[in-house]
Amino acid sequence: MIETTLHEIGLTKNEIKIYLALLELGPSLMGELCGKTKIHRRNVYDSIEMLKNKGFVSSTIINNRNVFEAINPKRILDILKEKEINIESIIPGLIERQNKKTCLVKVYTGFSGRKIIFEDKLNYKETQYVLGAHEPSKQSSIFIENYHKRRIKNKIPLKMLFSINTKSSAEKYAKYKFIEVKILPKNFNFPIAINIYGDKVAILLSSGDLEPITILIEDKGLSEDFKTYFEILWNISKKLSNNQLKKSRGKKDC
């Protein structure tokens, strides 16, 4: 636990060994450190210099010999606070240097990638679209349900087009608030789900037991094209029948 945390705040394996050894030994000579840590003298010297630069070790000369001492562990918090202040001070300069051209295409693997998309969608309040909507997998259903609860809370409108073979899922989602659902014509069968929101298009790919892949494309022109295509399909798609709507809306709204 101690070694792991020290590594997370920026110390190398050798630096951690030397710092902990100095805490146990107290003020020590180079030879004592080498004997305690079993690290080669040259490497101990290099690590000591790095620890001094990082503020974890101090040195004094006693009888013409370098004596090294670990700082009080309580000082580590002060060092981290100083680093935080230094980082905050350079952020504006880093932003100025940042290339404003963002990566237009991002590829995510696994269900964590899917979750990123649905979290991102909550940042956009205008109407969102799903082409080729279907019942989510068990792994995805938890964060998708969470997305819908928060979407409804934020009154984000959503339009979903389902393939005819996923009509039962369409009936399920038709009961949700701020949502419109239609069924695509028989000759339209989308094996993938395409989410369109803001200036983004997210393509959700799944294949059997393989890890799901999500492709996110950020491009205003492409997003507008997909919205136009969606609306064309929306106009030729069928609403759920009255009986189906009554059946779905008779359930508790999510």
C-alpha positions as CSV (number, residue, x, y, z in Angstrom):
1,M,0.0,0.0,0.0
2,I,2.8,2.5,1.0
3,E,5.0,1.6,-2.0
4,T,2.0,1.8,-4.4
5,T,1.0,5.2,-3.2
6,L,4.5,6.5,-3.3
7,H,4.8,5.2,-6.9
8,E,1.5,7.0,-7.8
9,I,2.9,10.3,-6.6
10,G,5.9,10.0,-8.8
11,L,8.7,8.0,-7.1
12,T,10.5,5.2,-8.9
13,K,11.0,1.7,-7.5
14,N,14.6,2.5,-6.4
15,E,13.6,5.9,-5.0
16,I,10.9,4.3,-2.9
17,K,13.4,1.7,-1.5
18,I,15.9,4.4,-0.7
19,Y,13.4,6.8,0.9
20,L,11.9,4.0,3.1
21,A,15.4,2.9,4.0
22,L,16.4,6.4,5.1
23,L,13.2,6.6,7.2
24,E,14.3,3.4,9.0
25,L,18.0,4.2,9.3
26,G,17.9,7.9,10.0
27,P,20.8,10.0,8.7
28,S,23.0,7.7,6.7
29,L,26.1,7.5,4.6
30,M,26.1,6.2,1.0
31,G,27.6,2.9,2.0
32,E,24.9,2.3,4.6
33,L,22.2,2.9,2.0
34,C,23.8,0.6,-0.5
35,G,24.0,-2.2,2.2
36,K,20.4,-1.6,3.3
37,T,18.8,-1.4,-0.2
38,K,21.1,-3.9,-2.0
39,I,21.1,-1.3,-4.9
40,H,24.3,-0.6,-6.9
41,R,26.1,2.5,-5.6
42,R,25.9,4.3,-8.9
43,N,22.1,3.8,-9.0
44,V,21.8,4.8,-5.4
45,Y,23.6,8.0,-6.1
46,D,21.4,8.8,-9.1
47,S,18.2,8.1,-7.2
48,I,19.4,10.2,-4.2
49,E,19.8,13.2,-6.6
50,M,16.3,12.7,-8.0
51,L,14.9,12.4,-4.4
52,K,16.7,15.6,-3.5
53,N,15.2,17.4,-6.6
54,K,11.7,16.1,-5.6
55,G,12.2,17.3,-2.1
56,F,12.1,13.9,-0.4
57,V,15.7,13.8,0.8
58,S,18.2,16.3,2.2
59,S,22.0,16.0,2.5
60,T,24.6,17.6,4.8
61,I,28.3,17.3,5.0
62,I,29.7,15.9,8.3
63,N,33.4,15.3,8.6
64,N,33.8,15.7,4.8
65,R,31.3,13.0,4.1
66,N,27.8,13.3,2.6
67,V,25.0,12.3,5.1
68,F,21.6,11.8,3.7
69,E,18.3,12.1,5.5
70,A,14.6,11.5,4.6
71,I,12.2,14.4,5.0
72,N,9.5,14.1,7.6
73,P,6.6,12.1,5.9
74,K,4.2,14.9,6.9
75,R,6.1,17.2,4.5
76,I,4.9,15.0,1.5
77,L,1.4,16.7,1.7
78,D,3.1,20.1,1.4
79,I,5.1,18.9,-1.6
80,L,2.0,17.7,-3.4
81,K,0.2,21.0,-2.6
82,E,3.1,23.0,-4.0
83,K,3.0,20.8,-7.2
84,E,-0.7,21.4,-7.5
85,I,-0.2,25.2,-7.3
86,N,2.6,25.0,-9.9
87,I,0.4,22.9,-12.3
88,E,-2.5,25.3,-11.9
89,S,-0.2,28.2,-12.8
90,I,0.9,26.7,-16.1
91,I,-2.6,25.5,-17.3
92,P,-3.5,28.8,-19.1
93,G,-0.2,28.7,-21.0
94,L,-0.8,25.1,-22.0
95,I,-4.3,25.9,-23.2
96,E,-2.9,28.7,-25.4
97,R,-0.4,26.3,-27.0
98,Q,-3.0,23.6,-27.5
99,N,-3.8,22.8,-31.2
100,K,-7.5,23.7,-31.5
101,K,-8.0,20.9,-34.1
102,T,-9.6,18.1,-32.1
103,C,-9.5,14.4,-33.0
104,L,-12.6,13.9,-35.2
105,V,-12.7,10.1,-34.8
106,K,-12.4,8.2,-31.6
107,V,-12.6,4.4,-31.1
108,Y,-13.6,2.9,-27.8
109,T,-13.6,-0.8,-26.9
110,G,-15.6,-2.6,-24.2
111,F,-18.6,-1.5,-22.3
112,S,-16.7,1.3,-20.6
113,G,-16.5,2.9,-24.1
114,R,-20.3,2.6,-24.4
115,K,-20.7,4.3,-21.0
116,I,-18.6,7.2,-22.2
117,I,-21.0,7.8,-25.1
118,F,-24.1,7.8,-22.9
119,E,-22.5,10.1,-20.4
120,D,-21.5,12.4,-23.2
121,K,-25.0,12.5,-24.6
122,L,-26.3,14.0,-21.3
123,N,-24.3,17.1,-22.1
124,Y,-26.5,17.9,-25.1
125,K,-30.1,19.2,-24.5
126,E,-31.4,19.3,-28.0
127,T,-33.2,16.4,-29.7
128,Q,-31.2,13.2,-29.9
129,Y,-31.7,10.4,-32.5
130,V,-31.1,6.6,-32.4
131,L,-31.2,4.7,-35.7
132,G,-31.4,1.0,-35.4
133,A,-32.4,1.0,-31.7
134,H,-32.7,-2.3,-30.0
135,E,-32.8,-3.9,-26.6
136,P,-29.4,-3.4,-24.8
137,S,-27.3,-6.2,-23.5
138,K,-27.3,-7.0,-19.8
139,Q,-23.9,-5.4,-19.4
140,S,-25.2,-2.1,-21.0
141,S,-28.7,-2.0,-19.6
142,I,-27.6,-0.6,-16.2
143,F,-25.9,2.6,-17.5
144,I,-28.4,3.0,-20.3
145,E,-31.3,3.0,-17.8
146,N,-29.3,5.5,-15.8
147,Y,-28.9,7.6,-18.9
148,H,-32.7,7.6,-19.5
149,K,-33.5,8.6,-15.9
150,R,-31.1,11.5,-16.1
151,R,-32.3,12.4,-19.7
152,I,-35.9,12.5,-18.5
153,K,-34.9,14.6,-15.5
154,N,-33.2,17.1,-17.9
155,K,-36.1,16.9,-20.3
156,I,-33.9,15.9,-23.2
157,P,-36.1,14.8,-26.2
158,L,-35.2,11.5,-28.0
159,K,-36.4,10.0,-31.2
160,M,-35.8,6.2,-31.8
161,L,-36.2,4.1,-34.9
162,F,-36.5,0.3,-34.3
163,S,-36.2,-2.5,-36.8
164,I,-39.4,-4.5,-37.1
165,N,-37.8,-7.5,-35.4
166,T,-37.2,-5.4,-32.2
167,K,-40.8,-4.2,-31.8
168,S,-41.0,-5.5,-28.2
169,S,-38.2,-3.2,-27.3
170,A,-39.9,-0.3,-29.1
171,E,-43.0,-1.0,-26.9
172,K,-40.8,-0.9,-23.8
173,Y,-39.2,2.5,-24.6
174,A,-42.4,4.0,-25.8
175,K,-43.5,4.4,-22.2
176,Y,-40.6,6.6,-21.4
177,K,-41.1,10.4,-21.1
178,F,-39.8,12.8,-23.7
179,I,-39.4,10.1,-26.3
180,E,-40.9,9.2,-29.7
181,V,-40.7,5.8,-31.2
182,K,-41.4,4.4,-34.6
183,I,-40.8,1.1,-36.4
184,L,-38.7,1.0,-39.6
185,P,-40.2,-0.6,-42.8
186,K,-39.6,-4.3,-43.2
187,N,-36.8,-3.9,-45.7
188,F,-34.8,-1.8,-43.3
189,N,-32.8,-3.9,-40.8
190,F,-30.0,-2.2,-39.0
191,P,-27.5,-4.6,-37.3
192,I,-25.8,-1.6,-35.6
193,A,-27.2,1.3,-33.5
194,I,-26.3,4.8,-34.6
195,N,-26.7,7.6,-32.1
196,I,-26.8,11.2,-33.4
197,Y,-26.5,14.1,-31.0
198,G,-25.1,17.6,-31.2
199,D,-22.3,17.5,-33.8
200,K,-21.5,13.9,-33.1
201,V,-22.4,10.5,-34.5
202,A,-21.7,7.4,-32.4
203,I,-21.7,4.0,-34.2
204,L,-22.2,1.1,-31.8
205,L,-20.9,-2.3,-33.0
206,S,-21.5,-5.6,-31.4
207,S,-20.8,-9.1,-32.6
208,G,-21.6,-12.2,-30.4
209,D,-19.1,-12.7,-27.6
210,L,-16.6,-10.2,-29.1
211,E,-15.8,-7.0,-27.1
212,P,-18.1,-4.2,-28.3
213,I,-16.6,-1.4,-30.4
214,T,-17.8,2.2,-30.4
215,I,-16.8,4.7,-33.0
216,L,-17.4,8.4,-32.2
217,I,-17.2,10.9,-35.1
218,E,-17.4,14.6,-34.3
219,D,-18.2,16.5,-37.5
220,K,-21.1,19.0,-37.9
221,G,-21.6,18.2,-41.6
222,L,-21.8,14.5,-41.0
223,S,-24.1,14.9,-38.1
224,E,-26.5,17.1,-40.1
225,D,-26.4,14.5,-42.9
226,F,-27.3,11.7,-40.5
227,K,-30.1,13.8,-39.0
228,T,-31.5,14.4,-42.5
229,Y,-31.3,10.7,-43.3
230,F,-33.0,9.9,-40.0
231,E,-35.9,12.3,-40.7
232,I,-36.4,10.7,-44.2
233,L,-36.6,7.3,-42.6
234,W,-38.8,8.7,-39.8
235,N,-41.3,9.9,-42.3
236,I,-41.8,6.5,-43.9
237,S,-41.7,4.6,-40.6
238,K,-44.8,3.4,-38.7
239,K,-46.0,4.5,-35.3
240,L,-46.9,1.9,-32.8
241,S,-50.5,0.9,-33.0
242,N,-53.0,2.4,-30.5
243,N,-53.2,-0.9,-28.6
244,Q,-49.5,-1.1,-28.4
245,L,-49.2,2.4,-27.1
246,K,-51.9,1.9,-24.5
247,K,-50.1,-1.3,-23.5
248,S,-46.8,0.5,-23.1
249,R,-48.1,3.7,-21.6
250,G,-50.2,1.8,-19.1
251,K,-46.9,0.9,-17.4
252,K,-45.2,3.2,-15.0
253,D,-43.2,6.0,-16.7
254,C,-39.4,5.8,-16.2
